[in-house]
Amino acid sequence: MQISEDITMLSALQKDNRLEAYQYFFMKYYKPLCFKASQMLGNEERAKEEVQQLFIEVWKKKIYRQISHSPGGFFYQLLYERCQRIQQQ
């Protein structure tokens, strides 16, 4: 079951700071997040850049430690807020 795997990987990420666990989330959510960002921003290349920057920021600042449930929902919420800020500029 996918949710179980997400929970296992999230635990590995938060406890051990395992890069492999973070890569799992990148590989799972990169394309869907790019699609969502592209819809919001109307620019596929800009969407890819923003999603990549989002993942870099979450890793460097260890924002993933704030995930308490649904990693996918967490990434979508961060992306939504990021795109909203871009649209307001």
Backbone bond lengths (Angstrom), bond angles and torsions (degrees), N, CA, C in turn:
res aa  C-N    CA-C-N  psi(-1)  N-CA   C-N-CA  omega(-1)  CA-C   N-CA-C  phi
1 M - - - 1.461 - - 1.529 109.42 -
2 Q 1.305 118.23 135.11 1.454 123.80 -176.09 1.522 113.35 -62.38
3 I 1.314 117.85 -41.67 1.458 121.20 -177.54 1.517 109.93 -62.31
4 S 1.304 117.10 -41.60 1.456 122.17 178.31 1.525 110.96 -60.79
5 E 1.322 116.02 -42.77 1.461 120.38 178.71 1.531 110.66 -65.10
6 D 1.325 117.27 -40.62 1.465 120.95 176.62 1.528 110.53 -59.24
7 I 1.316 117.02 -44.29 1.462 121.13 -178.96 1.523 110.83 -64.56
8 T 1.320 116.54 -41.97 1.465 121.15 178.41 1.524 110.32 -62.37
9 M 1.316 116.46 -46.44 1.464 120.34 -178.61 1.528 111.27 -68.47
10 L 1.318 117.48 -36.86 1.454 120.91 177.78 1.523 110.29 -63.56
11 S 1.304 116.16 -42.12 1.463 120.63 178.08 1.529 110.50 -61.26
12 A 1.328 117.15 -45.04 1.466 121.10 178.41 1.517 111.36 -62.68
13 L 1.295 116.25 -38.31 1.462 120.88 179.57 1.518 111.17 -67.37
14 Q 1.314 116.88 -48.34 1.459 120.72 -175.29 1.529 112.46 -72.60
15 K 1.316 117.46 -35.60 1.472 120.74 -178.32 1.522 112.27 -79.37
16 D 1.325 115.98 -45.23 1.463 120.44 -170.63 1.518 114.53 -113.58
17 N 1.334 117.26 -0.03 1.465 120.72 -178.92 1.533 110.55 55.15
18 R 1.326 116.64 40.38 1.460 122.01 -174.60 1.528 111.87 -77.43
19 L 1.306 114.92 121.32 1.459 121.07 179.29 1.525 111.23 -60.49
20 E 1.326 117.35 -36.79 1.461 120.74 -179.68 1.527 110.82 -60.06
21 A 1.309 116.22 -37.76 1.466 120.33 178.85 1.529 110.08 -66.91
22 Y 1.320 116.67 -40.56 1.460 119.88 179.33 1.525 110.41 -66.93
23 Q 1.314 116.25 -39.08 1.462 120.54 177.39 1.526 110.70 -61.72
24 Y 1.314 116.55 -35.63 1.465 120.84 176.95 1.527 109.72 -57.06
25 F 1.327 116.99 -47.62 1.470 120.28 -178.97 1.519 111.32 -68.08
26 F 1.324 117.07 -37.60 1.459 120.00 177.39 1.527 110.12 -60.96
27 M 1.321 116.05 -49.12 1.463 120.23 -177.94 1.532 111.55 -65.17
28 K 1.296 117.65 -35.16 1.461 121.17 -178.14 1.527 112.30 -75.41
29 Y 1.318 117.79 -39.33 1.461 120.31 -170.69 1.530 115.23 -107.82
30 Y 1.322 118.68 -8.71 1.464 119.80 -176.41 1.529 112.48 -57.00
31 K 1.322 117.77 -55.14 1.470 120.43 -176.39 1.530 112.93 -64.09
32 P 1.341 119.16 -46.31 1.471 117.98 178.15 1.526 112.64 -62.78
33 L 1.341 116.68 -35.92 1.460 119.12 178.44 1.527 111.03 -69.07
34 C 1.327 116.91 -37.80 1.467 120.12 176.45 1.525 110.68 -62.06
35 F 1.313 116.34 -41.09 1.460 120.54 178.65 1.524 110.21 -61.46
36 K 1.327 116.87 -46.43 1.464 121.09 -179.59 1.528 110.76 -63.93
37 A 1.322 116.84 -44.75 1.464 120.67 179.46 1.520 111.07 -63.58
38 S 1.325 116.68 -38.17 1.459 120.84 178.43 1.525 110.96 -63.51
39 Q 1.320 116.33 -39.66 1.469 120.40 176.48 1.530 110.40 -63.13
40 M 1.295 116.78 -42.20 1.459 120.67 -176.55 1.523 112.44 -74.07
41 L 1.338 116.69 -39.39 1.462 120.81 -173.94 1.522 113.54 -95.44
42 G 1.330 116.57 -18.91 1.463 119.86 179.81 1.512 113.73 71.34
43 N 1.343 117.00 21.08 1.458 121.00 -177.86 1.524 108.20 -150.03
44 E 1.328 116.21 112.27 1.463 120.83 -174.26 1.531 112.94 -64.16
45 E 1.321 117.03 -42.69 1.469 119.88 -179.03 1.529 111.15 -66.46
46 R 1.297 116.74 -43.36 1.474 120.76 177.42 1.521 110.13 -62.65
47 A 1.319 116.56 -38.71 1.464 121.17 178.98 1.525 110.35 -61.16
48 K 1.326 117.54 -46.29 1.465 121.37 179.18 1.528 110.96 -60.70
49 E 1.324 116.36 -43.21 1.461 120.82 179.23 1.531 110.97 -60.99
50 E 1.317 115.91 -44.06 1.464 120.11 -178.18 1.525 111.75 -66.71
51 V 1.317 117.16 -39.46 1.468 120.05 178.69 1.527 109.68 -66.62
52 Q 1.315 117.14 -42.83 1.467 120.07 177.75 1.525 110.76 -61.22
53 Q 1.317 116.46 -44.34 1.468 120.48 178.69 1.529 110.96 -63.17
54 L 1.313 116.13 -38.30 1.461 120.61 178.05 1.527 110.25 -59.42
55 F 1.326 117.13 -49.12 1.458 120.15 -179.66 1.530 111.75 -64.07
56 I 1.301 117.49 -38.74 1.470 121.19 178.13 1.526 109.98 -62.87
57 E 1.306 116.12 -47.16 1.468 121.16 -179.27 1.527 111.62 -62.77
58 V 1.309 117.02 -43.90 1.470 121.20 179.98 1.524 110.00 -61.99
59 W 1.330 117.24 -38.65 1.462 120.68 179.89 1.531 111.02 -71.87
60 K 1.326 117.29 -51.45 1.467 120.75 -175.53 1.528 112.55 -63.10
61 K 1.319 116.05 -40.35 1.470 120.40 -177.86 1.526 112.49 -90.53
62 K 1.327 115.68 1.80 1.469 122.23 -179.66 1.537 112.36 54.66
63 I 1.320 115.30 37.26 1.464 121.49 179.65 1.523 110.60 -65.38
64 Y 1.333 116.87 -23.35 1.465 120.60 179.45 1.527 112.08 -59.03
65 R 1.306 117.81 -19.24 1.468 120.71 177.79 1.524 111.81 -66.81
66 Q 1.315 116.63 -16.93 1.468 121.71 -179.95 1.528 112.61 -85.13
67 I 1.321 118.00 -7.99 1.463 120.68 -178.35 1.522 108.25 -72.02
68 S 1.324 115.81 119.14 1.461 119.53 179.22 1.527 111.48 -108.39
69 H 1.315 116.65 -17.98 1.459 122.62 178.57 1.522 108.10 -160.09
70 S 1.263 119.09 166.32 1.462 126.52 173.85 1.536 114.55 32.93
71 P 1.325 117.54 82.93 1.463 119.28 176.93 1.528 112.73 -54.67
72 G 1.334 117.22 -38.29 1.465 119.79 178.52 1.516 111.61 -60.75
73 G 1.310 116.36 -46.23 1.458 120.98 177.81 1.514 111.91 -61.46
74 F 1.318 116.06 -38.09 1.461 121.33 178.59 1.528 110.70 -61.51
75 F 1.341 116.37 -48.96 1.466 120.29 179.78 1.529 111.67 -65.20
76 Y 1.317 117.07 -39.98 1.471 119.88 178.42 1.520 111.02 -63.40
77 Q 1.335 117.30 -40.14 1.470 120.63 179.81 1.529 110.86 -65.13
78 L 1.326 116.66 -44.38 1.466 120.03 177.65 1.524 111.11 -61.19
79 L 1.317 115.96 -42.23 1.464 120.39 179.83 1.526 110.85 -65.42
80 Y 1.310 116.60 -43.40 1.461 121.11 179.31 1.528 109.92 -57.46
81 E 1.326 116.56 -48.13 1.469 121.04 -179.66 1.529 110.85 -63.09
82 R 1.310 116.61 -40.04 1.462 121.34 179.27 1.529 110.54 -63.38
83 C 1.314 116.98 -46.50 1.472 121.58 179.78 1.523 110.91 -65.21
84 Q 1.314 117.05 -38.20 1.466 120.48 177.28 1.527 111.11 -60.16
85 R 1.332 117.32 -44.01 1.457 121.30 178.21 1.526 111.20 -61.91
86 I 1.326 116.96 -40.73 1.463 121.66 179.69 1.540 109.70 -64.10
87 Q 1.312 116.57 -43.81 1.457 120.90 -178.35 1.534 111.63 -65.21
88 Q 1.317 117.12 -27.99 1.460 120.75 -178.59 1.523 112.66 -81.47
89 Q 1.315 116.70 -12.63 1.477 119.88 -178.62 1.500 111.28 -75.43
